[in-house]
Amino acid sequence: MIEQNRIPRVSLQSGEKVPAIGLGTFGSDKYGEKEVSEAVYGAVRCGYRLIDCAAVYENEASIGAVLGRLFEEKTVGREDLFITTKVCNDRHREVEKSLRQSLSDLQITYADLFFVHWPFPNYHAPGCDGDSRSADSKPFSVDEFMDTWRQCERMVDLGLARYIGMSNMTIPKLEAVLPLCRIMPAALEMELHPSFQQKELYDYAISRGIQPVGFCPMGSPSRPERDKTADDVADMELPSIAAAAKAHGVHPALICLKWAVQRGQIPIPFSVKPSQYESNLRAVTEDPLTEEEMAAIAADDRNCRLIKGQVFLWPGASDWHALWDEDGTISK
Ligand SMILES: NC(=O)c1ccc[n+]([C@@H]2O[C@H](COP(=O)([O-])OP(=O)(O)OC[C@H]3O[C@@H](n4cnc5c(N)ncnc54)[C@H](OP(=O)(O)O)[C@@H]3O)[C@@H](O)[C@H]2O)c1
């Protein structure tokens, strides 16, 4: 077990300090809900306090059962944990129902942080093929997104969520919606790993007091086949990562996590293997990277997006690049 006072923390805009690292719970079609929930159990016992959940991962009920066990055994109290969950893409018009379902599955009465998982309401079945498209897919709409966000704000008013956040956003979309928010997002969950640092979006979030939470922090080596392309870069093989791993005598995965925490984002590494999740947490409590190593990793960015989101494309959209507003305007 790693003592809590050794785990770094970051301050949200509210001043509340939260763990600077969490556990991801998306099994990537590779691990079933039993394995993932047992990992949550082991990880909390080992010292993790932030758990990143989502309804679409289809494992919240199993995670809820282990949370119940942890509370019963008095390993932790509810207030010791920081639990995130996310509204499904097909429930943007019934956010309260979605959150209440997640809370009931997770066996908790409030979420610490509730995300809009994707800015598109376009439904696709979990685990579907990368080529699958939903017939009623639409491009991003500020009005529709704000309708979803207003419902999220109400979740805070009702005490069902302590903070709300956005995920998979871009600067043009944030520019359009942030001025309309009554309650600002506390966090932005975004893909962040050494070969995809999203410096502009990261800096944008920080400058507005929005905490970046980084998914795929080690380059998601076990991501589903549908999310793999021939051009993808393996983060753990980047020269700067390999060199630092050698210098510190650790697995490259741990260098990715040290970099993430030292940069300031909250990485949410996934693992069901006790040796991995324990070393992932321990890595950010000891033996930091040097300034030179941090600079070398910063210079090794390859702009390599792994989770392209192609299933969200709408009829007439060119390709997945359209989802990310790469020309600086919201794609239509
Ligand atoms: N908001 C969103 O849209 C979104 C999108 C994607 C992910 N997420 C969240 O982000 C979390 C993390 O992303 P991810 O799971 O895709 O990627 P990741 O955390 O970068 O990669 C996880 C994989 O890395 C390997 N690994 C973990 N620790 C390791 C270690 N110490 N040494 C060597 N290999 C290690 C494991 O592979 P093996 O199992 O093969 O050993 C594990 O399955 C998800 O679980 C989910 O909670 C959110």
The ligand as a Tripos MOL2 file, in Angstrom:
@<TRIPOS>MOLECULE
LIG
   48    52     1     0     0
SMALL
NO_CHARGES

@<TRIPOS>ATOM
      1 N1        -12.9600   10.2390  -22.2190 N.am      1 LIG1
      2 C1        -12.7370    9.3630  -23.1790 C.2       1 LIG1
      3 O1        -13.3070    9.4630  -24.2760 O.2       1 LIG1
      4 C2        -11.7700    8.2430  -22.9540 C.ar      1 LIG1
      5 C3        -11.2470    7.5610  -24.0620 C.ar      1 LIG1
      6 C4        -10.3420    6.5170  -23.8240 C.ar      1 LIG1
      7 C5         -9.9850    6.1750  -22.5250 C.ar      1 LIG1
      8 N2        -10.5270    6.8500  -21.4630 N.ar      1 LIG1
      9 C6        -10.1460    6.5220  -20.0520 C.3       1 LIG1
     10 O2         -8.7250    6.4970  -19.9710 O.3       1 LIG1
     11 C7         -8.2970    5.2640  -19.3970 C.3       1 LIG1
     12 C8         -6.8970    4.8950  -19.8600 C.3       1 LIG1
     13 O3         -6.8270    4.7610  -21.2630 O.3       1 LIG1
     14 P1         -6.4680    3.3740  -21.9650 P.3       1 LIG1
     15 O4         -6.8720    2.2670  -21.1060 O.co2     1 LIG1
     16 O5         -7.0340    3.4190  -23.3320 O.co2     1 LIG1
     17 O6         -4.8870    3.4680  -22.1710 O.3       1 LIG1
     18 P2         -3.5950    3.3420  -21.2440 P.3       1 LIG1
     19 O7         -3.9390    3.5430  -19.8300 O.co2     1 LIG1
     20 O8         -2.5810    4.2150  -21.8820 O.co2     1 LIG1
     21 O9         -3.1380    1.8400  -21.5160 O.3       1 LIG1
     22 C9         -3.5630    0.7670  -20.7300 C.3       1 LIG1
     23 C10        -2.7410   -0.4970  -21.0670 C.3       1 LIG1
     24 O10        -1.3510   -0.2230  -20.8650 O.3       1 LIG1
     25 C11        -0.6940   -1.3770  -20.3990 C.3       1 LIG1
     26 N3         -0.0190   -1.0440  -19.1150 N.ar      1 LIG1
     27 C12        -0.5580   -0.4800  -18.0040 C.ar      1 LIG1
     28 N4          0.3630   -0.3220  -17.0470 N.ar      1 LIG1
     29 C13         1.5180   -0.8090  -17.5440 C.ar      1 LIG1
     30 C14         2.8320   -0.9620  -17.0190 C.ar      1 LIG1
     31 N5          3.1570   -0.5340  -15.7970 N.pl3     1 LIG1
     32 N6          3.7610   -1.5470  -17.8130 N.ar      1 LIG1
     33 C15         3.4570   -1.9690  -19.0700 C.ar      1 LIG1
     34 N7          2.2450   -1.8510  -19.6190 N.ar      1 LIG1
     35 C16         1.2870   -1.2810  -18.8650 C.ar      1 LIG1
     36 C17        -1.7570   -2.4500  -20.1640 C.3       1 LIG1
     37 O11        -1.7060   -3.3410  -21.2770 O.3       1 LIG1
     38 P3         -1.9170   -4.9270  -21.0520 P.3       1 LIG1
     39 O12        -3.2440   -5.0570  -20.3860 O.co2     1 LIG1
     40 O13        -1.8880   -5.4660  -22.4380 O.co2     1 LIG1
     41 O14        -0.7710   -5.3780  -20.1670 O.co2     1 LIG1
     42 C18        -3.0580   -1.6560  -20.1440 C.3       1 LIG1
     43 O15        -4.1530   -2.4090  -20.6180 O.3       1 LIG1
     44 C19        -9.4120    4.2880  -19.8020 C.3       1 LIG1
     45 O16        -9.3830    3.1060  -19.0480 O.3       1 LIG1
     46 C20       -10.6280    5.1500  -19.5760 C.3       1 LIG1
     47 O17       -10.9680    5.2130  -18.1930 O.3       1 LIG1
     48 C21       -11.3960    7.8830  -21.6580 C.ar      1 LIG1
@<TRIPOS>BOND
     1     1     2 1
     2     2     3 2
     3     2     4 1
     4     4     5 ar
     5     4    48 ar
     6     5     6 ar
     7     6     7 ar
     8     7     8 ar
     9     8     9 1
    10     8    48 ar
    11     9    10 1
    12     9    46 1
    13    10    11 1
    14    11    12 1
    15    11    44 1
    16    12    13 1
    17    13    14 1
    18    14    15 2
    19    14    16 1
    20    14    17 1
    21    17    18 1
    22    18    19 2
    23    18    20 1
    24    18    21 1
    25    21    22 1
    26    22    23 1
    27    23    24 1
    28    23    42 1
    29    24    25 1
    30    25    26 1
    31    25    36 1
    32    26    27 ar
    33    26    35 ar
    34    27    28 ar
    35    28    29 ar
    36    29    30 ar
    37    29    35 ar
    38    30    31 1
    39    30    32 ar
    40    32    33 ar
    41    33    34 ar
    42    34    35 ar
    43    36    37 1
    44    36    42 1
    45    37    38 1
    46    38    39 2
    47    38    40 1
    48    38    41 1
    49    42    43 1
    50    44    45 1
    51    44    46 1
    52    46    47 1
@<TRIPOS>SUBSTRUCTURE
     1 LIG1         1 GROUP 0 **** ****
